[in-house]
Structures are given as C-alpha cells and as structure tokens.
C-alpha cells in the first residue's frame, strides 16, 4: 500500500512500503473482515454441503459407493494439496488479485457442478472447486493480517476462524433444506450468487495490496508440493477403504513422503521458494500451527462421526442432524470473542491449553453415548468441543503469525492453512478408520448367522444397514439394526477416546513449548 495520495510505481518501492503500510489501520477493516468472513463461509459450506446430497446424486447419476467417496474427497484433496501454492501466488501477485481470481474459479466450478451429467464430470468439477478454495483461504487470511494492526488481530482472527467453523455445520443444514425443496444441483447453485456478492464487495472495499513481485515462481517446488501432498492425502483418505496394508496405500504413502522430502530439500536452494523454511525455525509459528491443526482434526473428525451417528443410529433427518451441530459453531464464536481478554490474564499458551483440554472433555463425553442417547448428551459434548476450539483456534492462528513479517503473510497463512486442512483430513482418516475397523469387526461377528451378502453389506457403513435390512425377513430386521447400531457406537467410543487423549496430550505439549505472555499481541515473556 502506498503513501496517501500516491500510487506505487515500482516493485522495489512496494516492497519497502509494505511493512509500514501493513501496520497502518485500514479505516474499512471491519467491513473488509465481513467480506472475508462471507468468503470463507462459502468455501467451508462447500466442504460439507455435498454430504447430504450424496444419496440423491447416487440415484440420479448411478454413482457407486467409490464414486460417492471421491466426489466428497476430490474437493479436500485439491484444496489441501494446492494451499501452499495459493499463498505463494498471493505474495507474488497480490492477495486481492488472488482472491478475485480464485472466487471466479470457484463460481465457474460451481456452475459446472450444476450442469454435470456424469459422476466423472462431477468429480472433476469438485476438484476444480477445491483449487478455487485453495486460493481463497490463504488470500483471505493474509488480507486479515495486513488489514489489522497487531493489537486487533487476535479478535479479527477469532471472528474469521469462527466463520470457517460456522460453515461446517451450516453445510448440512443448508443442504438438507435445499434438498427438501429442490434437486441435488441446488447445493452447488447456491454458491454462484454468494460468489458474485463477495467479488463485488471485495472489489469495492479491499484496497489493492502491494505484491512482492520480481522473485519468479518456483515451478519445481509447486509441482513437488502439490504432488507430494496430494499423493500422501490419497493414502490417508483411501487407507480405510483399500486397507492400510494394501499395495495402493503403501505405494501412495511412500511416494508422498519421498516427494515431500524432495520438496523440503529443494526449498533450501530455490531462488524463490514456495515455502520459506525460515518459518519452521519460528517456535510460535510451528506450535501455534500445530494447535490450530489439532482443532481442525477434532472438528472434522467429530462431525464425520456425529453426522453418521445422528442419522444412522438416532435416525435424525439430514436437516435435523445439521441443526444438531449448530451449538458447536455458536459456542465456538462466543469463545473466540473471550479468548483475547483471557490471554491478557493467563497468556496465549494458557488459553490454548485450556481450549485443548475442553476439546478432549467434549470427546470423552461423547464416548458415553449409546443407541438410545437423547440430544442433551450430544449437545453437552458439542458445547465443550465448541468452547475449547473457540479458545484455541483464534489464539493459535494469531500466535503462529505473530512473528511472521508482512512480506511473508501469504506463504505463512498458507502454510498454517495447509496444516489445518491436513489436520482435518487426518481427523476424518484416523478417527474414521478407527470407527470403521471396530464397526466392521463387530458387525461381522454379530451377524455370523446371516447370509454372507447381508453381513458384508452391513459391514460397509451404518448407512448401509437399511439396505441390508431389506434383504432379510421382517422378524430379523430389528435385530440386524440393533447389532449394526451397537457396533457403530462401540467404534465411536474408541475413536472419541483416541481423539480425547490426543487433545489432552497436545495441551501439555503446547503449554510446555510456548513462552509466557500474550503472544498474539507480541507480548512475549520467556
């Protein structure tokens, strides 16, 4: 940003003025934040809205179970794999420009999803949606960073991150309502007017940020990062379905690790690295990013489990299941607003550690649920989880970026975003794998006297129980459903205990690793 009344004329001057301009409060910064919050809400809604539409898509497009899994996973895969690239492009060419281009890609991809007539087309356009999201998220967070002075950033980050979480349960709610009135394409069609609104608002409200420019684009780093992350996430996502010991899973994991190792080695010598490895030497960045990633691990993992539990075991409708998740987002928002004042009293590390312990408590509460549980217990679990994550995420993001210079705002926010998205993918993969393993073993053991095809179908997922029940006599239906639902609850107990223990352990690590003080405001007391 240039001095008042002047326009930047050359790249070197822009780089000189950038830090000074970044510290000058933007008088429209809260309106800017509102626009950016709308942007990220649209992106996060799209991550979950498709889940409630999958049965309709399967019926209309004759999709198999594998097709449906990839329609859901394609978005996450390209989203996480391309996040670092998005951050680097924002630093190179300007975050506002990246935001507008990414929004355009997102809107076009949404329209193409609406027009898709085959599962292959829909899968490809979902991947394109993820590519748009990979540019939107780091650009929006970088714009928050450069629009707010340091003392206001924790509050801004808390509000921004609250909207990213609000989008997760809002997806099933919005999707359930749309499917009650329209066809499955409506869950993508709703993106288009929202994208248009945000593009116009961003153009009017967000000032053009100076780009670093002049350093070129690290093409080998871009390719190694995208291919390595994508291949590794393929192994994580497909592991539960293909089998962790299957050749496809093992080869994908090994190739992913090799490519990412080559990426890190290349970044040490690249002239314009995608990831500045100096970030990895900043303790606050590493620990803060880890804490935020764990919160997303819990969020995506617990929502993956809960949506199946509410619909498959407690027999909620998709709309009611989505509404049941709303307390998670509301309490997250409340906690994110009080996290800043708390940090002035007990320090950032204290707030993050308390938040992680509350997250663990929420997961332990859900470990007490059974096939007859009423909503109050579920609501209590979501309340603890929402409060804990609200305390953790905003402070963790602000802490991780507190010592990152404005010139690296894009790549720093992108690296943190990548960590959170990978944390989310791991949440689904790890907790989902634990759940699926226990569920399948218990179902197959409990249905030993049933026909093999019935037992095999029932073991696929709790959502397949209704189909399996149609294959047996009326007298056996209730017993089959009870065995399957009990098996699911047993698997849920184990996955929640694993997640809860991980959250508590992480609280200890964070408290021991971070220095004292309100780190989000730069007040570090070693």
Secondary structure as GFF3:
##gff-version 3
##sequence-region A 1 526
A	DSSP	alpha_helix	11	23	.	.	.	ID=ss1
A	DSSP	alpha_helix	29	61	.	.	.	ID=ss2
A	DSSP	alpha_helix	65	81	.	.	.	ID=ss3
A	DSSP	alpha_helix	83	93	.	.	.	ID=ss4
A	DSSP	alpha_helix	95	115	.	.	.	ID=ss5
A	DSSP	alpha_helix	119	147	.	.	.	ID=ss6
A	DSSP	alpha_helix	150	181	.	.	.	ID=ss7
A	DSSP	alpha_helix	186	205	.	.	.	ID=ss8
A	DSSP	alpha_helix	219	242	.	.	.	ID=ss9
A	DSSP	alpha_helix	247	267	.	.	.	ID=ss10
A	DSSP	three_ten_helix	277	281	.	.	.	ID=ss11
A	DSSP	alpha_helix	283	308	.	.	.	ID=ss12
A	DSSP	pi_helix	309	313	.	.	.	ID=ss13
A	DSSP	alpha_helix	318	324	.	.	.	ID=ss14
A	DSSP	alpha_helix	326	366	.	.	.	ID=ss15
A	DSSP	alpha_helix	375	401	.	.	.	ID=ss16
A	DSSP	three_ten_helix	406	408	.	.	.	ID=ss17
A	DSSP	alpha_helix	409	446	.	.	.	ID=ss18
A	DSSP	alpha_helix	452	460	.	.	.	ID=ss19
A	DSSP	three_ten_helix	462	464	.	.	.	ID=ss20
A	DSSP	alpha_helix	465	469	.	.	.	ID=ss21
A	DSSP	alpha_helix	474	513	.	.	.	ID=ss22
A	DSSP	three_ten_helix	519	521	.	.	.	ID=ss23
###
